[in-house]
Amino acid sequence: MEDLFAGIIEQIFANLLLVPIGFVYLWLRFRNRVRVKQTLAKEYENSYSNAGSVIVANTIAALGALAIGSFVILAIVVQIRGWLRN
């Protein structure tokens, strides 16, 4: 029963969030019906949900890398400021 409920929630999540993201991304990127269909078939297995999940995962990864880079730069700047004050 839990597997059924998890599958239903997964499909709802995919249909409400990932499909629109994948659709908008592909249409903004290619703006050509033929190119969108080709890319969707070739790279995303004919699923806007797959395209949306790739976009969401890449965005989260980029934000994580940006956050880590910011923390590293902040640590270096704080250390240099400490050296200059002494």
C-alpha positions as CSV (number, residue, x, y, z in Angstrom):
1,M,0.0,0.0,0.0
2,E,2.9,2.4,0.8
3,D,4.4,1.7,-2.6
4,L,1.2,2.6,-4.3
5,F,0.9,5.8,-2.3
6,A,4.5,6.7,-3.0
7,G,4.0,6.1,-6.7
8,I,0.9,8.3,-6.8
9,I,2.8,11.1,-5.0
10,E,5.7,10.8,-7.4
11,Q,3.4,11.1,-10.4
12,I,1.7,14.1,-8.9
13,F,5.0,15.8,-8.2
14,A,6.2,15.1,-11.7
15,N,3.1,16.3,-13.4
16,L,2.7,19.5,-11.4
17,L,6.3,20.6,-11.2
18,L,8.7,18.9,-13.5
19,V,6.6,18.7,-16.7
20,P,6.0,22.5,-16.9
21,I,9.7,23.2,-16.1
22,G,10.8,20.8,-18.9
23,F,8.3,22.1,-21.4
24,V,9.2,25.8,-20.8
25,Y,12.9,25.0,-20.9
26,L,12.8,23.2,-24.2
27,W,10.5,25.7,-25.9
28,L,12.6,28.7,-24.7
29,R,15.8,27.0,-25.7
30,F,14.9,25.8,-29.2
31,R,11.7,27.7,-30.2
32,N,11.2,25.3,-33.0
33,R,8.6,22.4,-32.8
34,V,10.9,20.0,-34.8
35,R,14.0,20.7,-32.7
36,V,12.0,20.3,-29.5
37,K,10.6,17.0,-30.6
38,Q,14.0,15.8,-31.7
39,T,15.7,16.8,-28.5
40,L,12.9,15.4,-26.4
41,A,13.2,12.0,-28.1
42,K,17.0,11.9,-28.2
43,E,18.0,13.2,-24.8
44,Y,15.0,13.0,-22.5
45,E,13.2,9.7,-23.7
46,N,10.1,11.6,-24.9
47,S,9.4,12.9,-21.4
48,Y,9.0,16.5,-20.4
49,S,9.3,15.2,-16.8
50,N,12.8,13.9,-17.5
51,A,13.8,17.2,-19.0
52,G,12.4,19.1,-16.0
53,S,14.2,16.8,-13.5
54,V,17.5,17.3,-15.3
55,I,17.0,21.1,-15.2
56,V,16.1,21.0,-11.5
57,A,19.1,18.8,-10.6
58,N,21.5,21.0,-12.6
59,T,20.1,24.1,-11.0
60,I,20.5,22.7,-7.5
61,A,24.0,21.5,-8.3
62,A,25.0,25.0,-9.6
63,L,23.5,26.7,-6.5
64,G,25.4,24.3,-4.3
65,A,28.7,24.9,-6.1
66,L,28.1,28.7,-5.9
67,A,27.4,28.4,-2.1
68,I,30.6,26.4,-1.5
69,G,32.6,28.7,-3.6
70,S,31.3,31.7,-1.7
71,F,32.1,30.1,1.6
72,V,35.7,29.4,0.5
73,I,36.1,33.0,-0.7
74,L,34.7,34.3,2.5
75,A,37.1,32.1,4.6
76,I,40.0,33.4,2.6
77,V,38.9,37.1,2.9
78,V,38.4,36.7,6.7
79,Q,41.8,35.2,7.1
80,I,43.5,37.9,5.1
81,R,41.7,40.6,7.0
82,G,42.9,39.0,10.2
83,W,46.5,39.0,9.0
84,L,46.3,42.7,8.0
85,R,45.0,43.8,11.3
86,N,47.9,42.3,13.2
